[in-house]
Amino acid sequence: MANIIGVKFHYRGKLVHCDAGEACLQVNDYVVVDTGHGLDVAKVITLEAPSQPGEQLMMVVRQAHAEDIEEARRNLEKEALAKCKEMAAKLDLKMKPLAARHGIKGEDLTIFFSAHERVDFRGLIRKLSHALETRVELKQIGARGEAKLLGDIGKCGYPLCCQNFLTDFASVSIKMAKEQNLALNSMKISGICGRLLCCLAYESKDYAAIRKNMPRPNQEVLTCWGKAKVISANFLKKTVTVQLDDEAIREIALDQLIERS
């Protein structure tokens, strides 16, 4: 007696019957099926034969491995993203589809996009859901979210913090850059997302604490060489650069200052 099962290649797709051969399968198992156009992964929906005999059957090659399921998921996500870009262009929607992600159970699909303004994508959702045979959700994200989603290498030469360990985006201000004596050059203190570097907030409190003990520029201090005027301060080295009365420039450790006025 033939071992006939019913499978679906998509959550809301058509039920397709296959000859499972000698494979011992259960409902919700995943199998690799020879579709006639190549191999594809499908989910077992029923172990019952079709009510109308004579239906052409596809052949089950084997039970799917975790690697097969993961590859099939990635392929479906690529297909969904490409279809979203195509349909968004046809509908003339000012949006940039970025990535597609299937839910854990594969029953829904979320497509992330960026846009400079609000987008009415209701028509796009209907078309996509019908074309992809699954429930589709469109989610707009900002510049930082885009960097976290797509990933890249930061100015430091390491993978982006938001991709590796940051779960929330802390508030970052230009004041933090000023407190750390950084050049206020947007190219140097901004990440690939165009926003201020998240790492500016990592040591902000430490810099603020050190700053309280550092003399201000143009402040007069007393050193072992005599009176001097502060030119600049190095927070990391905890040193100050001063100009003496004879206009000589010296660098001195903070704890070596004799007196401040």
C-alpha positions as CSV (number, residue, x, y, z in Angstrom):
1,M,0.0,0.0,0.0
2,A,1.4,3.4,-1.0
3,N,2.5,5.7,1.8
4,I,0.6,8.9,0.8
5,I,0.9,12.2,2.7
6,G,-0.3,15.7,2.2
7,V,2.1,18.6,2.5
8,K,2.2,22.4,2.0
9,F,5.2,24.4,0.7
10,H,3.7,27.6,2.2
11,Y,1.6,28.2,5.3
12,R,-1.5,29.1,3.3
13,G,-0.5,27.3,0.2
14,K,-2.3,24.5,-1.7
15,L,-2.3,21.0,-0.1
16,V,-0.1,18.8,-2.3
17,H,0.0,15.0,-2.0
18,C,3.2,13.1,-2.1
19,D,4.4,9.5,-2.2
20,A,6.5,9.2,1.0
21,G,7.9,5.8,0.1
22,E,9.2,4.0,3.2
23,A,9.6,7.1,5.3
24,C,7.9,7.1,8.7
25,L,6.6,10.6,9.1
26,Q,4.3,12.5,11.5
27,V,2.2,15.6,11.1
28,N,4.3,18.8,11.3
29,D,7.4,17.0,10.2
30,Y,9.4,18.6,7.3
31,V,10.4,16.7,4.2
32,V,12.4,17.3,1.1
33,V,10.2,16.9,-2.0
34,D,11.2,16.4,-5.7
35,T,8.8,18.9,-7.3
36,G,9.9,18.1,-10.8
37,H,11.6,21.5,-11.0
38,G,14.1,20.8,-8.2
39,L,14.1,20.0,-4.5
40,D,12.0,22.0,-2.0
41,V,11.1,21.7,1.6
42,A,7.5,21.2,2.7
43,K,5.6,20.6,5.9
44,V,3.5,17.5,6.5
45,I,-0.1,18.5,7.0
46,T,-1.9,15.2,6.8
47,L,-1.1,11.5,6.6
48,E,-4.3,10.7,4.7
49,A,-4.5,9.9,1.0
50,P,-6.4,12.2,-1.3
51,S,-10.2,11.7,-1.5
52,Q,-10.0,11.7,-5.3
53,P,-7.5,9.0,-6.5
54,G,-5.5,9.6,-9.7
55,E,-3.9,12.8,-8.5
56,Q,-0.3,13.1,-9.8
57,L,2.0,12.6,-6.8
58,M,5.3,14.2,-6.1
59,M,8.0,12.1,-4.5
60,V,9.4,12.6,-1.0
61,V,13.2,12.3,-1.2
62,R,13.9,12.2,2.6
63,Q,13.0,13.8,5.9
64,A,14.4,17.4,6.1
65,H,17.3,18.2,8.2
66,A,17.7,21.4,10.2
67,E,20.0,22.8,7.5
68,D,17.4,22.1,4.8
69,I,14.7,24.0,6.8
70,E,17.0,26.9,7.5
71,E,18.1,27.2,3.8
72,A,14.4,27.0,2.7
73,R,13.5,29.8,5.2
74,R,16.3,32.0,3.8
75,N,15.2,31.4,0.2
76,L,11.6,32.2,1.1
77,E,12.8,35.5,2.8
78,K,14.9,36.4,-0.3
79,E,11.9,35.7,-2.6
80,A,9.6,37.7,-0.3
81,L,12.0,40.7,-0.2
82,A,12.4,40.7,-4.0
83,K,8.7,40.5,-4.5
84,C,8.1,43.4,-2.1
85,K,10.6,45.6,-3.9
86,E,9.0,44.8,-7.2
87,M,5.4,45.5,-6.1
88,A,6.4,48.6,-4.1
89,A,8.0,50.0,-7.3
90,K,4.9,49.2,-9.4
91,L,2.7,51.0,-6.8
92,D,5.2,53.9,-6.7
93,L,5.6,53.7,-3.0
94,K,8.5,55.9,-1.6
95,M,9.9,53.1,0.6
96,K,13.0,51.0,0.8
97,P,12.4,47.3,1.7
98,L,15.3,46.1,3.7
99,A,14.8,42.5,4.9
100,A,12.2,39.8,5.3
101,R,12.0,37.6,8.4
102,H,9.8,34.6,8.9
103,G,8.2,33.9,12.3
104,I,9.5,30.9,14.4
105,K,6.7,28.7,13.2
106,G,6.8,30.0,9.6
107,E,3.2,31.1,9.7
108,D,3.8,34.8,9.2
109,L,6.3,37.1,7.5
110,T,7.6,40.5,8.6
111,I,9.2,42.8,6.0
112,F,11.2,45.7,7.4
113,F,11.5,48.9,5.4
114,S,12.7,52.5,5.7
115,A,11.0,55.6,4.4
116,H,11.5,59.4,4.8
117,E,7.7,59.9,5.3
118,R,4.6,58.0,6.2
119,V,3.7,55.3,3.6
120,D,0.2,53.9,3.0
121,F,1.1,50.3,2.3
122,R,-2.3,48.6,2.8
123,G,-2.6,47.8,-0.9
124,L,0.9,46.4,-0.9
125,I,0.1,44.1,2.1
126,R,-2.9,42.6,0.3
127,K,-1.0,41.9,-2.9
128,L,2.0,40.5,-1.0
129,S,-0.1,38.2,1.2
130,H,-1.9,36.8,-1.9
131,A,1.4,36.4,-3.9
132,L,3.3,34.8,-1.1
133,E,0.4,32.8,0.4
134,T,1.1,33.9,3.9
135,R,0.2,36.7,6.4
136,V,2.5,39.7,5.8
137,E,3.3,42.5,8.2
138,L,5.2,45.6,7.1
139,K,7.3,47.4,9.8
140,Q,9.0,50.7,9.3
141,I,12.3,51.3,11.1
142,G,14.6,54.2,11.5
143,A,18.3,54.7,10.5
144,R,19.7,53.0,13.6
145,G,17.3,50.1,13.2
146,E,18.4,49.7,9.6
147,A,22.1,49.5,10.7
148,K,21.2,46.9,13.4
149,L,19.2,44.8,10.9
150,L,21.7,44.8,8.0
151,G,24.9,45.0,10.0
152,D,28.3,46.3,8.9
153,I,31.7,47.2,10.2
154,G,32.0,50.3,12.4
155,K,34.7,53.0,12.3
156,C,36.6,51.1,15.0
157,G,37.0,48.1,12.7
158,Y,34.7,45.9,14.6
159,P,31.1,44.7,13.8
160,L,28.5,47.2,14.8
161,C,27.6,47.2,18.5
162,C,23.9,47.4,17.7
163,Q,24.2,44.1,15.7
164,N,26.2,42.3,18.4
165,F,24.9,43.2,21.9
166,L,22.9,46.5,22.1
167,T,19.3,45.7,22.8
168,D,18.2,49.4,23.2
169,F,19.5,52.6,21.7
170,A,20.6,55.0,24.5
171,S,20.1,58.7,24.1
172,V,23.3,60.2,22.6
173,S,23.9,64.0,22.5
174,I,26.5,66.3,21.0
175,K,27.3,67.3,24.6
176,M,28.8,63.9,25.1
177,A,31.3,64.5,22.3
178,K,32.1,67.9,23.7
179,E,32.8,66.4,27.2
180,Q,35.2,63.9,25.6
181,N,37.1,66.7,23.8
182,L,36.3,65.2,20.4
183,A,36.4,67.2,17.2
184,L,32.8,68.2,16.4
185,N,33.1,66.7,12.9
186,S,29.9,64.9,11.9
187,M,31.9,62.5,9.7
188,K,34.0,61.4,12.7
189,I,31.4,61.2,15.4
190,S,28.6,59.7,13.4
191,G,28.0,56.0,12.6
192,I,27.1,54.4,9.3
193,C,23.4,55.1,10.2
194,G,24.2,58.9,10.1
195,R,23.3,59.3,13.8
196,L,25.8,60.1,16.6
197,L,27.9,57.1,17.6
198,C,26.3,54.9,20.2
199,C,29.7,54.4,21.9
200,L,29.8,58.1,22.9
201,A,27.5,57.1,25.7
202,Y,29.6,54.2,27.0
203,E,32.1,56.4,29.0
204,S,30.1,59.6,29.2
205,K,29.7,59.4,33.0
206,D,33.4,58.7,33.5
207,Y,34.4,61.6,31.4
208,A,31.9,63.9,33.2
209,A,33.4,62.8,36.6
210,I,37.0,63.4,35.3
211,R,36.0,66.7,33.9
212,K,35.0,68.0,37.3
213,N,38.6,67.6,38.5
214,M,40.2,69.0,35.4
215,P,41.1,72.7,35.2
216,R,39.4,74.7,32.5
217,P,41.1,76.3,29.5
218,N,42.6,79.7,30.3
219,Q,42.5,78.9,34.0
220,E,45.6,80.0,35.9
221,V,47.5,77.3,37.8
222,L,50.7,77.1,39.9
223,T,53.2,74.5,38.8
224,C,56.7,73.6,39.7
225,W,57.9,76.0,37.0
226,G,55.8,78.8,38.4
227,K,52.5,80.4,37.3
228,A,51.0,79.1,34.1
229,K,47.8,79.2,32.0
230,V,45.9,76.1,31.0
231,I,45.8,75.5,27.2
232,S,44.2,72.1,27.1
233,A,43.5,68.9,29.1
234,N,43.9,65.3,28.2
235,F,41.2,63.3,30.0
236,L,42.6,59.9,29.3
237,K,46.1,60.7,30.4
238,K,44.9,63.0,33.2
239,T,47.4,65.6,32.2
240,V,47.1,69.3,31.3
241,T,49.1,71.4,28.8
242,V,50.1,74.8,30.2
243,Q,51.8,77.9,29.0
244,L,54.3,79.5,31.4
245,D,55.0,83.2,31.8
246,D,58.0,82.8,29.5
247,E,55.6,81.4,26.9
248,A,57.1,77.9,27.2
249,I,54.6,75.0,26.7
250,R,54.7,72.1,29.2
251,E,52.6,69.1,29.9
252,I,52.1,68.1,33.5
253,A,50.1,65.4,35.4
254,L,47.0,66.6,37.1
255,D,48.2,65.5,40.5
256,Q,51.4,67.5,40.1
257,L,49.6,70.9,40.0
258,I,50.5,72.8,43.1
259,E,47.5,75.2,43.1
260,R,44.7,76.5,41.0
261,S,43.2,79.9,41.0
